[in-house]
Amino acid sequence: MAAHAAAPTGHRISMYGWGTPVTIGVLYGLYTSTVARQGGPVTWGQFWLGLISAAVLAVGIYMLRHHGRVLPRELRAAAWAALVGIAVGFLYSLSGASIFSSSGLGLMSGAVAGGAAYYLFYTHEDGAGHPAPY
């Protein structure tokens, strides 16, 4: 009796792979260039600013989602807090706000995101960092 050969499967792009980070990065890049424009005409500098900020955020999200499990939950939550805080503070600084208000808003949003990430990691993992069995 002959067995069926396994059909070759193509590598699919999933939302867990690059789909979500690229989507968030593109939206962030578009918003970055819109805020930097401040009602004026579109320039190449704003285009490159949006493209680079989108790429940096997308790569940061991808790296934390796929390679963040090697970190303990406290450091992983701090990494998410830093990513969110830097992204929000940078975006707010483009609007012409002072460095102190941009830093304050970035620190506040980073603290909230870090607390939420730590709570999520703490309630969904066991003591060794493995996903909870439920």
Secondary structure, DSSP 8 states (H G I E B T S, - for coil): --------------IIIIIHHHHHHHHHHHHHHHHHHTTS---HHHHHHHHHHHHHHHHHHHHHHHHGGGS-HHHHHHHHHHHHHHHHHHHHHTTT--HHHHHHHHHHHHHHHHHHHHHHHHHSB-TTS-B---
